[in-house]
Amino acid sequence: MPGSHNGSNSTKTMGVLTVGGLVAVTAYTVALGSNGWLWFGWVVLGLITLAMVATRSA
């Protein structure tokens, strides 16, 4: 099924972006101090990723 394969790739991509975003936000926080908007953005990205995982497995 091409649709499920494509969904799996997009979910993996979102997972990689979420982890990469966490690394970037953590590095920014260590180097320059905390920024609430960056953490908020990362949480939103994480929630979107979790939603994609939940809909893929449903």
Predicted model as a PDB file, atoms N, CA, C, CB and O in Angstrom, pLDDT in the B-factor column:
MODEL        1                                                                  
ATOM      1  N   MET A   1       0.830  -1.183   0.000  1.00 40.00           N  
ATOM      2  CA  MET A   1       0.000   0.000   0.000  1.00 40.00           C  
ATOM      3  C   MET A   1       0.877   1.250   0.000  1.00 40.00           C  
ATOM      4  CB  MET A   1      -0.945  -0.004   1.209  1.00 40.00           C  
ATOM      5  O   MET A   1       1.596   1.487   0.970  1.00 40.00           O  
ATOM      6  N   PRO A   2       0.836   2.030  -1.030  1.00 48.00           N  
ATOM      7  CA  PRO A   2       1.671   3.224  -1.099  1.00 48.00           C  
ATOM      8  C   PRO A   2       1.320   4.261  -0.038  1.00 48.00           C  
ATOM      9  CB  PRO A   2       1.554   3.844  -2.461  1.00 48.00           C  
ATOM     10  O   PRO A   2       2.209   4.949   0.463  1.00 48.00           O  
ATOM     11  N   GLY A   3       0.040   4.385   0.315  1.00 49.00           N  
ATOM     12  CA  GLY A   3      -0.369   5.393   1.290  1.00 49.00           C  
ATOM     13  C   GLY A   3       0.222   5.143   2.665  1.00 49.00           C  
ATOM     14  O   GLY A   3       0.673   6.078   3.326  1.00 49.00           O  
ATOM     15  N   SER A   4       0.225   3.895   3.103  1.00 50.00           N  
ATOM     16  CA  SER A   4       0.750   3.603   4.435  1.00 50.00           C  
ATOM     17  C   SER A   4       2.267   3.759   4.471  1.00 50.00           C  
ATOM     18  CB  SER A   4       0.355   2.187   4.867  1.00 50.00           C  
ATOM     19  O   SER A   4       2.827   4.155   5.493  1.00 50.00           O  
ATOM     20  N   HIS A   5       2.933   3.450   3.358  1.00 53.00           N  
ATOM     21  CA  HIS A   5       4.383   3.622   3.311  1.00 53.00           C  
ATOM     22  C   HIS A   5       4.753   5.091   3.394  1.00 53.00           C  
ATOM     23  CB  HIS A   5       4.958   3.005   2.033  1.00 53.00           C  
ATOM     24  O   HIS A   5       5.696   5.461   4.094  1.00 53.00           O  
ATOM     25  N   ASN A   6       4.014   5.928   2.684  1.00 56.00           N  
ATOM     26  CA  ASN A   6       4.252   7.366   2.710  1.00 56.00           C  
ATOM     27  C   ASN A   6       3.994   7.921   4.106  1.00 56.00           C  
ATOM     28  CB  ASN A   6       3.364   8.081   1.677  1.00 56.00           C  
ATOM     29  O   ASN A   6       4.752   8.767   4.579  1.00 56.00           O  
ATOM     30  N   GLY A   7       2.940   7.459   4.772  1.00 59.00           N  
ATOM     31  CA  GLY A   7       2.648   7.917   6.126  1.00 59.00           C  
ATOM     32  C   GLY A   7       3.739   7.536   7.094  1.00 59.00           C  
ATOM     33  O   GLY A   7       4.067   8.303   8.000  1.00 59.00           O  
ATOM     34  N   SER A   8       4.306   6.359   6.913  1.00 75.00           N  
ATOM     35  CA  SER A   8       5.383   5.917   7.779  1.00 75.00           C  
ATOM     36  C   SER A   8       6.610   6.810   7.607  1.00 75.00           C  
ATOM     37  CB  SER A   8       5.737   4.455   7.488  1.00 75.00           C  
ATOM     38  O   SER A   8       7.260   7.175   8.587  1.00 75.00           O  
ATOM     39  N   ASN A   9       6.924   7.160   6.359  1.00 87.00           N  
ATOM     40  CA  ASN A   9       8.075   8.028   6.121  1.00 87.00           C  
ATOM     41  C   ASN A   9       7.860   9.411   6.711  1.00 87.00           C  
ATOM     42  CB  ASN A   9       8.353   8.138   4.631  1.00 87.00           C  
ATOM     43  O   ASN A   9       8.780   9.984   7.296  1.00 87.00           O  
ATOM     44  N   SER A  10       6.660   9.955   6.566  1.00 87.00           N  
ATOM     45  CA  SER A  10       6.415  11.288   7.113  1.00 87.00           C  
ATOM     46  C   SER A  10       6.452  11.267   8.631  1.00 87.00           C  
ATOM     47  CB  SER A  10       5.070  11.829   6.628  1.00 87.00           C  
ATOM     48  O   SER A  10       6.893  12.236   9.249  1.00 87.00           O  
ATOM     49  N   THR A  11       5.997  10.178   9.247  1.00 85.00           N  
ATOM     50  CA  THR A  11       6.052  10.060  10.704  1.00 85.00           C  
ATOM     51  C   THR A  11       7.497   9.976  11.173  1.00 85.00           C  
ATOM     52  CB  THR A  11       5.263   8.827  11.180  1.00 85.00           C  
ATOM     53  O   THR A  11       7.867  10.600  12.168  1.00 85.00           O  
ATOM     54  N   LYS A  12       8.311   9.209  10.463  1.00 90.00           N  
ATOM     55  CA  LYS A  12       9.731   9.121  10.815  1.00 90.00           C  
ATOM     56  C   LYS A  12      10.410  10.471  10.653  1.00 90.00           C  
ATOM     57  CB  LYS A  12      10.439   8.068   9.950  1.00 90.00           C  
ATOM     58  O   LYS A  12      11.241  10.853  11.477  1.00 90.00           O  
ATOM     59  N   THR A  13      10.060  11.194   9.595  1.00 90.00           N  
ATOM     60  CA  THR A  13      10.628  12.520   9.375  1.00 90.00           C  
ATOM     61  C   THR A  13      10.250  13.463  10.510  1.00 90.00           C  
ATOM     62  CB  THR A  13      10.155  13.090   8.032  1.00 90.00           C  
ATOM     63  O   THR A  13      11.090  14.214  11.005  1.00 90.00           O  
ATOM     64  N   MET A  14       8.986  13.421  10.920  1.00 89.00           N  
ATOM     65  CA  MET A  14       8.552  14.273  12.035  1.00 89.00           C  
ATOM     66  C   MET A  14       9.285  13.894  13.324  1.00 89.00           C  
ATOM     67  CB  MET A  14       7.024  14.160  12.240  1.00 89.00           C  
ATOM     68  O   MET A  14       9.643  14.765  14.117  1.00 89.00           O  
ATOM     69  N   GLY A  15       9.503  12.607  13.528  1.00 90.00           N  
ATOM     70  CA  GLY A  15      10.247  12.166  14.711  1.00 90.00           C  
ATOM     71  C   GLY A  15      11.665  12.702  14.709  1.00 90.00           C  
ATOM     72  O   GLY A  15      12.166  13.166  15.733  1.00 90.00           O  
ATOM     73  N   VAL A  16      12.311  12.636  13.550  1.00 92.00           N  
ATOM     74  CA  VAL A  16      13.678  13.156  13.432  1.00 92.00           C  
ATOM     75  C   VAL A  16      13.696  14.665  13.668  1.00 92.00           C  
ATOM     76  CB  VAL A  16      14.269  12.824  12.041  1.00 92.00           C  
ATOM     77  O   VAL A  16      14.577  15.175  14.360  1.00 92.00           O  
ATOM     78  N   LEU A  17      12.728  15.377  13.097  1.00 91.00           N  
ATOM     79  CA  LEU A  17      12.657  16.826  13.303  1.00 91.00           C  
ATOM     80  C   LEU A  17      12.394  17.170  14.764  1.00 91.00           C  
ATOM     81  CB  LEU A  17      11.567  17.433  12.424  1.00 91.00           C  
ATOM     82  O   LEU A  17      12.942  18.143  15.281  1.00 91.00           O  
ATOM     83  N   THR A  18      11.567  16.381  15.425  1.00 92.00           N  
ATOM     84  CA  THR A  18      11.266  16.637  16.835  1.00 92.00           C  
ATOM     85  C   THR A  18      12.513  16.442  17.699  1.00 92.00           C  
ATOM     86  CB  THR A  18      10.133  15.712  17.320  1.00 92.00           C  
ATOM     87  O   THR A  18      12.815  17.272  18.556  1.00 92.00           O  
ATOM     88  N   VAL A  19      13.232  15.345  17.468  1.00 93.00           N  
ATOM     89  CA  VAL A  19      14.454  15.097  18.238  1.00 93.00           C  
ATOM     90  C   VAL A  19      15.511  16.152  17.903  1.00 93.00           C  
ATOM     91  CB  VAL A  19      15.001  13.674  17.952  1.00 93.00           C  
ATOM     92  O   VAL A  19      16.188  16.659  18.797  1.00 93.00           O  
ATOM     93  N   GLY A  20      15.650  16.480  16.629  1.00 93.00           N  
ATOM     94  CA  GLY A  20      16.591  17.530  16.237  1.00 93.00           C  
ATOM     95  C   GLY A  20      16.224  18.872  16.846  1.00 93.00           C  
ATOM     96  O   GLY A  20      17.098  19.630  17.267  1.00 93.00           O  
ATOM     97  N   GLY A  21      14.927  19.166  16.892  1.00 92.00           N  
ATOM     98  CA  GLY A  21      14.474  20.403  17.529  1.00 92.00           C  
ATOM     99  C   GLY A  21      14.791  20.415  19.004  1.00 92.00           C  
ATOM    100  O   GLY A  21      15.182  21.453  19.538  1.00 92.00           O  
ATOM    101  N   LEU A  22      14.632  19.288  19.682  1.00 92.00           N  
ATOM    102  CA  LEU A  22      14.970  19.208  21.102  1.00 92.00           C  
ATOM    103  C   LEU A  22      16.456  19.484  21.322  1.00 92.00           C  
ATOM    104  CB  LEU A  22      14.598  17.826  21.667  1.00 92.00           C  
ATOM    105  O   LEU A  22      16.831  20.220  22.234  1.00 92.00           O  
ATOM    106  N   VAL A  23      17.291  18.890  20.482  1.00 94.00           N  
ATOM    107  CA  VAL A  23      18.741  19.119  20.593  1.00 94.00           C  
ATOM    108  C   VAL A  23      19.063  20.590  20.365  1.00 94.00           C  
ATOM    109  CB  VAL A  23      19.515  18.240  19.580  1.00 94.00           C  
ATOM    110  O   VAL A  23      19.858  21.171  21.102  1.00 94.00           O  
ATOM    111  N   ALA A  24      18.453  21.195  19.352  1.00 93.00           N  
ATOM    112  CA  ALA A  24      18.718  22.603  19.040  1.00 93.00           C  
ATOM    113  C   ALA A  24      18.253  23.524  20.169  1.00 93.00           C  
ATOM    114  CB  ALA A  24      18.027  22.995  17.729  1.00 93.00           C  
ATOM    115  O   ALA A  24      18.976  24.439  20.564  1.00 93.00           O  
ATOM    116  N   VAL A  25      17.055  23.283  20.684  1.00 93.00           N  
ATOM    117  CA  VAL A  25      16.529  24.137  21.761  1.00 93.00           C  
ATOM    118  C   VAL A  25      17.365  23.969  23.024  1.00 93.00           C  
ATOM    119  CB  VAL A  25      15.044  23.801  22.054  1.00 93.00           C  
ATOM    120  O   VAL A  25      17.630  24.944  23.727  1.00 93.00           O  
ATOM    121  N   THR A  26      17.784  22.737  23.315  1.00 93.00           N  
ATOM    122  CA  THR A  26      18.627  22.509  24.491  1.00 93.00           C  
ATOM    123  C   THR A  26      19.971  23.206  24.334  1.00 93.00           C  
ATOM    124  CB  THR A  26      18.836  21.005  24.724  1.00 93.00           C  
ATOM    125  O   THR A  26      20.459  23.821  25.282  1.00 93.00           O  
ATOM    126  N   ALA A  27      20.577  23.119  23.155  1.00 94.00           N  
ATOM    127  CA  ALA A  27      21.861  23.791  22.916  1.00 94.00           C  
ATOM    128  C   ALA A  27      21.706  25.306  23.037  1.00 94.00           C  
ATOM    129  CB  ALA A  27      22.417  23.423  21.520  1.00 94.00           C  
ATOM    130  O   ALA A  27      22.565  25.973  23.612  1.00 94.00           O  
ATOM    131  N   TYR A  28      20.625  25.846  22.504  1.00 93.00           N  
ATOM    132  CA  TYR A  28      20.365  27.286  22.602  1.00 93.00           C  
ATOM    133  C   TYR A  28      20.216  27.698  24.065  1.00 93.00           C  
ATOM    134  CB  TYR A  28      19.095  27.667  21.805  1.00 93.00           C  
ATOM    135  O   TYR A  28      20.752  28.721  24.492  1.00 93.00           O  
ATOM    136  N   THR A  29      19.475  26.880  24.829  1.00 92.00           N  
ATOM    137  CA  THR A  29      19.260  27.183  26.242  1.00 92.00           C  
ATOM    138  C   THR A  29      20.568  27.171  27.013  1.00 92.00           C  
ATOM    139  CB  THR A  29      18.285  26.190  26.857  1.00 92.00           C  
ATOM    140  O   THR A  29      20.803  28.048  27.844  1.00 92.00           O  
ATOM    141  N   VAL A  30      21.420  26.196  26.753  1.00 94.00           N  
ATOM    142  CA  VAL A  30      22.712  26.107  27.443  1.00 94.00           C  
ATOM    143  C   VAL A  30      23.600  27.283  27.059  1.00 94.00           C  
ATOM    144  CB  VAL A  30      23.419  24.774  27.111  1.00 94.00           C  
ATOM    145  O   VAL A  30      24.263  27.862  27.920  1.00 94.00           O  
ATOM    146  N   ALA A  31      23.621  27.641  25.784  1.00 94.00           N  
ATOM    147  CA  ALA A  31      24.530  28.679  25.313  1.00 94.00           C  
ATOM    148  C   ALA A  31      24.046  30.088  25.646  1.00 94.00           C  
ATOM    149  CB  ALA A  31      24.719  28.551  23.827  1.00 94.00           C  
ATOM    150  O   ALA A  31      24.837  30.928  26.075  1.00 94.00           O  
ATOM    151  N   LEU A  32      22.755  30.352  25.451  1.00 93.00           N  
ATOM    152  CA  LEU A  32      22.268  31.729  25.528  1.00 93.00           C  
ATOM    153  C   LEU A  32      21.184  31.962  26.569  1.00 93.00           C  
ATOM    154  CB  LEU A  32      21.751  32.139  24.205  1.00 93.00           C  
ATOM    155  O   LEU A  32      20.749  33.098  26.757  1.00 93.00           O  
ATOM    156  N   GLY A  33      20.748  30.930  27.237  1.00 91.00           N  
ATOM    157  CA  GLY A  33      19.690  31.089  28.228  1.00 91.00           C  
ATOM    158  C   GLY A  33      18.347  30.623  27.681  1.00 91.00           C  
ATOM    159  O   GLY A  33      18.170  30.452  26.474  1.00 91.00           O  
ATOM    160  N   SER A  34      17.424  30.427  28.582  1.00 87.00           N  
ATOM    161  CA  SER A  34      16.135  29.857  28.218  1.00 87.00           C  
ATOM    162  C   SER A  34      15.286  30.848  27.435  1.00 87.00           C  
ATOM    163  CB  SER A  34      15.391  29.407  29.461  1.00 87.00           C  
ATOM    164  O   SER A  34      15.310  32.053  27.687  1.00 87.00           O  
ATOM    165  N   ASN A  35      14.538  30.311  26.480  1.00 88.00           N  
ATOM    166  CA  ASN A  35      13.583  31.095  25.713  1.00 88.00           C  
ATOM    167  C   ASN A  35      12.277  30.308  25.688  1.00 88.00           C  
ATOM    168  CB  ASN A  35      14.110  31.396  24.255  1.00 88.00           C  
ATOM    169  O   ASN A  35      12.194  29.241  25.081  1.00 88.00           O  
ATOM    170  N   GLY A  36      11.267  30.843  26.350  1.00 91.00           N  
ATOM    171  CA  GLY A  36       9.996  30.141  26.487  1.00 91.00           C  
ATOM    172  C   GLY A  36       9.326  29.819  25.162  1.00 91.00           C  
ATOM    173  O   GLY A  36       8.689  28.775  25.025  1.00 91.00           O  
ATOM    174  N   TRP A  37       9.466  30.717  24.174  1.00 92.00           N  
ATOM    175  CA  TRP A  37       8.837  30.486  22.877  1.00 92.00           C  
ATOM    176  C   TRP A  37       9.454  29.293  22.157  1.00 92.00           C  
ATOM    177  CB  TRP A  37       8.951  31.729  22.009  1.00 92.00           C  
ATOM    178  O   TRP A  37       8.754  28.548  21.472  1.00 92.00           O  
ATOM    179  N   LEU A  38      10.767  29.110  22.310  1.00 91.00           N  
ATOM    180  CA  LEU A  38      11.412  27.949  21.696  1.00 91.00           C  
ATOM    181  C   LEU A  38      10.892  26.656  22.308  1.00 91.00           C  
ATOM    182  CB  LEU A  38      12.937  28.032  21.855  1.00 91.00           C  
ATOM    183  O   LEU A  38      10.601  25.700  21.590  1.00 91.00           O  
ATOM    184  N   TRP A  39      10.773  26.624  23.635  1.00 92.00           N  
ATOM    185  CA  TRP A  39      10.266  25.431  24.297  1.00 92.00           C  
ATOM    186  C   TRP A  39       8.804  25.189  23.941  1.00 92.00           C  
ATOM    187  CB  TRP A  39      10.427  25.554  25.810  1.00 92.00           C  
ATOM    188  O   TRP A  39       8.394  24.045  23.743  1.00 92.00           O  
ATOM    189  N   PHE A  40       8.019  26.259  23.859  1.00 94.00           N  
ATOM    190  CA  PHE A  40       6.626  26.127  23.455  1.00 94.00           C  
ATOM    191  C   PHE A  40       6.534  25.530  22.054  1.00 94.00           C  
ATOM    192  CB  PHE A  40       5.918  27.489  23.505  1.00 94.00           C  
ATOM    193  O   PHE A  40       5.728  24.634  21.806  1.00 94.00           O  
ATOM    194  N   GLY A  41       7.357  26.028  21.146  1.00 92.00           N  
ATOM    195  CA  GLY A  41       7.374  25.508  19.777  1.00 92.00           C  
ATOM    196  C   GLY A  41       7.755  24.046  19.738  1.00 92.00           C  
ATOM    197  O   GLY A  41       7.190  23.271  18.967  1.00 92.00           O  
ATOM    198  N   TRP A  42       8.722  23.662  20.576  1.00 92.00           N  
ATOM    199  CA  TRP A  42       9.135  22.267  20.597  1.00 92.00           C  
ATOM    200  C   TRP A  42       8.012  21.378  21.136  1.00 92.00           C  
ATOM    201  CB  TRP A  42      10.405  22.098  21.444  1.00 92.00           C  
ATOM    202  O   TRP A  42       7.795  20.277  20.629  1.00 92.00           O  
ATOM    203  N   VAL A  43       7.304  21.847  22.153  1.00 93.00           N  
ATOM    204  CA  VAL A  43       6.182  21.072  22.697  1.00 93.00           C  
ATOM    205  C   VAL A  43       5.098  20.895  21.639  1.00 93.00           C  
ATOM    206  CB  VAL A  43       5.596  21.762  23.951  1.00 93.00           C  
ATOM    207  O   VAL A  43       4.546  19.804  21.491  1.00 93.00           O  
ATOM    208  N   VAL A  44       4.793  21.957  20.908  1.00 94.00           N  
ATOM    209  CA  VAL A  44       3.790  21.855  19.840  1.00 94.00           C  
ATOM    210  C   VAL A  44       4.245  20.851  18.781  1.00 94.00           C  
ATOM    211  CB  VAL A  44       3.536  23.242  19.191  1.00 94.00           C  
ATOM    212  O   VAL A  44       3.452  20.019  18.340  1.00 94.00           O  
ATOM    213  N   LEU A  45       5.505  20.918  18.372  1.00 93.00           N  
ATOM    214  CA  LEU A  45       6.039  19.968  17.401  1.00 93.00           C  
ATOM    215  C   LEU A  45       5.946  18.540  17.926  1.00 93.00           C  
ATOM    216  CB  LEU A  45       7.493  20.311  17.061  1.00 93.00           C  
ATOM    217  O   LEU A  45       5.593  17.624  17.182  1.00 93.00           O  
ATOM    218  N   GLY A  46       6.262  18.348  19.206  1.00 92.00           N  
ATOM    219  CA  GLY A  46       6.150  17.024  19.809  1.00 92.00           C  
ATOM    220  C   GLY A  46       4.722  16.507  19.831  1.00 92.00           C  
ATOM    221  O   GLY A  46       4.484  15.324  19.586  1.00 92.00           O  
ATOM    222  N   LEU A  47       3.765  17.391  20.123  1.00 93.00           N  
ATOM    223  CA  LEU A  47       2.364  16.977  20.132  1.00 93.00           C  
ATOM    224  C   LEU A  47       1.883  16.609  18.732  1.00 93.00           C  
ATOM    225  CB  LEU A  47       1.489  18.087  20.710  1.00 93.00           C  
ATOM    226  O   LEU A  47       1.116  15.661  18.563  1.00 93.00           O  
ATOM    227  N   ILE A  48       2.334  17.357  17.736  1.00 93.00           N  
ATOM    228  CA  ILE A  48       1.968  17.024  16.355  1.00 93.00           C  
ATOM    229  C   ILE A  48       2.544  15.659  15.980  1.00 93.00           C  
ATOM    230  CB  ILE A  48       2.472  18.115  15.370  1.00 93.00           C  
ATOM    231  O   ILE A  48       1.877  14.851  15.335  1.00 93.00           O  
ATOM    232  N   THR A  49       3.778  15.413  16.388  1.00 91.00           N  
ATOM    233  CA  THR A  49       4.403  14.117  16.102  1.00 91.00           C  
ATOM    234  C   THR A  49       3.639  12.984  16.777  1.00 91.00           C  
ATOM    235  CB  THR A  49       5.871  14.113  16.565  1.00 91.00           C  
ATOM    236  O   THR A  49       3.394  11.944  16.165  1.00 91.00           O  
ATOM    237  N   LEU A  50       3.263  13.184  18.042  1.00 92.00           N  
ATOM    238  CA  LEU A  50       2.491  12.157  18.743  1.00 92.00           C  
ATOM    239  C   LEU A  50       1.146  11.919  18.073  1.00 92.00           C  
ATOM    240  CB  LEU A  50       2.281  12.553  20.202  1.00 92.00           C  
ATOM    241  O   LEU A  50       0.685  10.780  17.989  1.00 92.00           O  
ATOM    242  N   ALA A  51       0.520  12.978  17.599  1.00 91.00           N  
ATOM    243  CA  ALA A  51      -0.753  12.825  16.893  1.00 91.00           C  
ATOM    244  C   ALA A  51      -0.569  12.019  15.607  1.00 91.00           C  
ATOM    245  CB  ALA A  51      -1.360  14.204  16.573  1.00 91.00           C  
ATOM    246  O   ALA A  51      -1.410  11.186  15.268  1.00 91.00           O  
ATOM    247  N   MET A  52       0.516  12.264  14.901  1.00 89.00           N  
ATOM    248  CA  MET A  52       0.787  11.515  13.670  1.00 89.00           C  
ATOM    249  C   MET A  52       1.012  10.037  13.984  1.00 89.00           C  
ATOM    250  CB  MET A  52       2.017  12.099  12.936  1.00 89.00           C  
ATOM    251  O   MET A  52       0.534   9.166  13.258  1.00 89.00           O  
ATOM    252  N   VAL A  53       1.733   9.758  15.058  1.00 88.00           N  
ATOM    253  CA  VAL A  53       1.966   8.366  15.450  1.00 88.00           C  
ATOM    254  C   VAL A  53       0.650   7.701  15.827  1.00 88.00           C  
ATOM    255  CB  VAL A  53       2.964   8.286  16.628  1.00 88.00           C  
ATOM    256  O   VAL A  53       0.396   6.554  15.457  1.00 88.00           O  
ATOM    257  N   ALA A  54      -0.186   8.426  16.564  1.00 89.00           N  
ATOM    258  CA  ALA A  54      -1.465   7.852  17.004  1.00 89.00           C  
ATOM    259  C   ALA A  54      -2.391   7.573  15.820  1.00 89.00           C  
ATOM    260  CB  ALA A  54      -2.159   8.799  17.995  1.00 89.00           C  
ATOM    261  O   ALA A  54      -3.063   6.542  15.789  1.00 89.00           O  
ATOM    262  N   THR A  55      -2.427   8.481  14.848  1.00 88.00           N  
ATOM    263  CA  THR A  55      -3.308   8.261  13.703  1.00 88.00           C  
ATOM    264  C   THR A  55      -2.763   7.183  12.772  1.00 88.00           C  
ATOM    265  CB  THR A  55      -3.503   9.560  12.934  1.00 88.00           C  
ATOM    266  O   THR A  55      -3.529   6.497  12.096  1.00 88.00           O  
ATOM    267  N   ARG A  56      -1.451   7.035  12.737  1.00 82.00           N  
ATOM    268  CA  ARG A  56      -0.869   5.991  11.892  1.00 82.00           C  
ATOM    269  C   ARG A  56      -1.179   4.610  12.454  1.00 82.00           C  
ATOM    270  CB  ARG A  56       0.652   6.183  11.765  1.00 82.00           C  
ATOM    271  O   ARG A  56      -1.465   3.679  11.701  1.00 82.00           O  
ATOM    272  N   SER A  57      -1.124   4.478  13.772  1.00 75.00           N  
ATOM    273  CA  SER A  57      -1.350   3.162  14.377  1.00 75.00           C  
ATOM    274  C   SER A  57      -2.845   2.853  14.532  1.00 75.00           C  
ATOM    275  CB  SER A  57      -0.659   3.090  15.743  1.00 75.00           C  
ATOM    276  O   SER A  57      -3.209   1.711  14.810  1.00 75.00           O  
ATOM    277  N   ALA A  58      -3.707   3.849  14.358  1.00 67.00           N  
ATOM    278  CA  ALA A  58      -5.149   3.626  14.506  1.00 67.00           C  
ATOM    279  C   ALA A  58      -5.732   2.954  13.272  1.00 67.00           C  
ATOM    280  CB  ALA A  58      -5.872   4.950  14.768  1.00 67.00           C  
ATOM    281  O   ALA A  58      -6.933   2.690  13.221  1.00 67.00           O  
TER     282      ALA A  58                                                      
ENDMDL                                                                          
END                                                                             
